[in-house]
Amino acid sequence: MAHLPLLLGAYYYTWYGIGEQWSLYPRPWQPVLGEYKSIDQSVIRKHHDWGKQAGIDFFAVSWGGDGTRSAMHKKDQPVVGHCKIIKDGNTHTKPVCDDGGPKHSQVYSIEGWREPAQWWGSSGDIDAVIQANLDLEDGIPLALQYEVRDVLGVGEGQGRVDLSYGNNPEILMHHLMYAAETLFTHPHYYKIDGRPVVFLYTMRDFDNFVAPLSAALQAVEKRLGTKLFLIGDVVWWGAHRGLPWADFQRVGIDAVTGYNLYDSGQPEKMGVDHFFHAATTYLAFEEMATRHGIQMMPHVSPGYDDRKMRGGSRPAMDRQEGATYVKAWAALRWFLRCHNGSRPMLMVNSFNEWHEGTQIEPSVEFNDSFIHWTRELKDSISWSGAGEGDVPRDVDSQGCPSMESFSRYACPPP
């Protein structure tokens, strides 16, 4: 098999220092930079320098639109406040809001965790940080991770996302056109084959999405003269056969991924062999994706620990001084080698999601170890062969493991 360079992305968050982000969300580890502000130019420069040291090719930055939000929450709870989409000729600009901007009628009250309204607000804080990252000379390119479920009437963990409900189609159109006019054309926005890359967060929960999403994408294509490169967050435990693959193909999904596979309801899969179970799940999704001409983009993570934010009874994926991270890469090594796309792609979750304890950004506890390990693990992948003992021995003529051979192993190699 020919040598193919790995395309490595990392999820990146720009909400630090906005409102009460640090104080609202407790965290298991402490950043070397302290409780920094994402807008700080020295922080932005340092993050990009660390990202380059880690071998990261692009950041997927969390984005919630321009502040316009659905008028209903969970379909039956009106949002306090009102935002009006502003259109000036053929352009889409930020909305005008009353009553302090769009807010839920209730705030979250899950084990002391509550939602900061400013994350979705129309103040422009998030856009300002994203723009500052894009404008950084010799910085890492950025793509958007569009947090659809949180701006179209459904909050975290609140169920399905109906893109055809109410004014959701108009808001979806507005958000993507706003991005087309303000972000996608930036020279440092990340593109694959000239097409701006956009992640659709928790797409596995989308309902009635074909018509509104297709309309919005066609409008963006007309504006830009090219299609978006769409990556749908659809991978989840045992869900590969029940997803609307033909609809994904119909709207033009290019690749699918799983933001993460953490599930507090399956503590038996959240331990040291988590990424072995994840690799078998990705293999199952690979089969379905291939049938529809869609590429698979798996993820790795150094661990997961949101107990200080969401409750101490939840299972955590311990970092084991880095061993969990090494095992994650090892479990997915052969999957990446046998991918169906023109270039293998992998996401790191995350560069700096401190509240869920997934960050590789340098911490007081681990210093810059995960930055260096990321680079070493990326560089260690060989596309022309693999060492003995790395993977199950039952392989096909191309050296790719079967689902049956994976299922006989209890955990990934050390």
PEJOGI-V140777 format. One record per residue. SS is DSSP state (a for helix, b for strand, c for the rest). OMEGA is omega as a letter, one per 40 degrees, with the letter a starting at -180 (999 if undefined). Layout:
SS/OMEGA ; SS/OMEGA
This chain:
c/a ; c/i ; c/i ; c/a ; c/i ; c/i ; b/a ; b/i ; b/i ; b/i ; b/a ; b/a ; c/a ; c/a ; c/a ; c/a ; c/i ; c/a ; c/a ; c/a ; a/a ; a/a ; a/a ; a/a ; c/i ; c/a ; c/a ; c/a ; c/a ; c/a ; b/i ; c/a ; c/a ; c/a ; c/a ; c/i ; c/a ; c/a ; c/a ; c/a ; a/i ; a/i ; a/i ; a/i ; a/a ; a/i ; a/a ; a/i ; a/i ; a/i ; a/i ; a/i ; a/a ; c/a ; c/a ; c/a ; c/i ; b/i ; b/i ; b/a ; b/a ; b/a ; b/a ; c/a ; c/a ; c/a ; c/i ; c/a ; c/i ; c/a ; c/i ; b/i ; b/a ; c/i ; c/a ; c/a ; b/i ; b/i ; c/i ; b/a ; c/a ; c/i ; b/i ; b/i ; b/a ; b/i ; b/i ; b/a ; c/i ; c/a ; b/i ; b/a ; b/a ; b/a ; b/i ; b/a ; b/i ; c/i ; c/i ; c/i ; c/a ; c/i ; b/i ; c/i ; c/i ; c/i ; c/i ; c/i ; c/a ; b/i ; c/i ; c/a ; b/i ; c/a ; c/i ; c/a ; a/a ; a/a ; a/a ; c/a ; c/a ; c/a ; c/a ; c/a ; a/a ; a/i ; a/a ; a/i ; a/i ; a/i ; a/i ; a/i ; a/i ; a/a ; a/a ; c/i ; c/i ; c/i ; c/i ; c/i ; b/i ; b/i ; b/i ; b/i ; b/a ; b/a ; c/a ; a/a ; a/a ; a/a ; a/i ; c/i ; c/a ; c/i ; c/a ; c/i ; c/a ; c/i ; c/a ; c/i ; b/a ; b/a ; c/i ; c/a ; c/i ; c/i ; c/i ; a/i ; a/a ; a/a ; a/i ; a/i ; a/a ; a/a ; a/a ; a/i ; a/i ; a/i ; a/i ; a/a ; a/a ; a/a ; c/a ; c/a ; c/i ; c/a ; c/i ; c/i ; b/a ; c/a ; b/i ; b/a ; c/i ; c/a ; b/i ; b/a ; b/i ; b/i ; b/i ; b/a ; c/i ; c/i ; a/i ; a/a ; a/a ; b/i ; b/i ; c/a ; c/a ; a/a ; a/a ; a/a ; a/i ; a/a ; a/a ; a/a ; a/i ; a/i ; a/i ; a/i ; a/i ; a/a ; a/a ; a/a ; c/i ; c/i ; c/i ; c/i ; b/a ; b/i ; b/a ; b/i ; b/a ; c/a ; c/i ; c/a ; c/i ; c/a ; c/a ; c/a ; c/a ; c/a ; c/a ; c/a ; a/i ; a/i ; a/i ; a/i ; a/a ; a/a ; a/i ; c/i ; b/a ; b/a ; b/i ; b/a ; b/i ; c/a ; c/i ; c/a ; c/i ; c/i ; c/a ; c/i ; c/i ; c/a ; a/a ; a/i ; a/a ; c/a ; c/a ; c/a ; c/a ; a/a ; a/i ; a/i ; a/i ; a/a ; a/i ; a/i ; a/i ; a/i ; a/i ; a/i ; a/i ; a/a ; a/a ; a/a ; a/a ; a/i ; a/a ; c/i ; c/a ; c/a ; b/i ; b/i ; b/a ; b/i ; b/i ; b/a ; c/i ; c/a ; c/i ; b/i ; c/i ; c/a ; a/i ; a/a ; a/a ; a/i ; c/a ; c/a ; c/a ; c/i ; c/i ; c/i ; b/a ; c/a ; c/i ; a/i ; a/i ; a/a ; a/i ; a/a ; a/i ; a/i ; a/i ; a/i ; a/a ; a/a ; a/a ; a/a ; a/a ; a/i ; a/i ; a/a ; a/a ; c/a ; c/a ; c/a ; c/a ; c/i ; c/i ; c/a ; b/a ; b/i ; b/i ; b/i ; c/e ; c/i ; c/a ; c/i ; c/a ; c/a ; c/i ; c/i ; c/a ; c/a ; c/i ; c/i ; c/a ; c/a ; b/i ; c/a ; c/a ; c/a ; b/a ; c/a ; a/a ; a/i ; a/a ; a/i ; a/i ; a/i ; a/a ; a/a ; a/i ; a/a ; a/a ; a/a ; c/i ; c/a ; c/i ; c/i ; c/i ; c/a ; c/i ; c/i ; c/a ; c/a ; c/i ; c/a ; c/a ; c/a ; b/i ; c/a ; c/i ; c/a ; c/a ; c/a ; b/i ; c/i ; a/a ; a/a ; a/i ; a/a ; a/a ; c/a ; c/a ; c/a ; c/i ; c/i ; c/i ; c/999
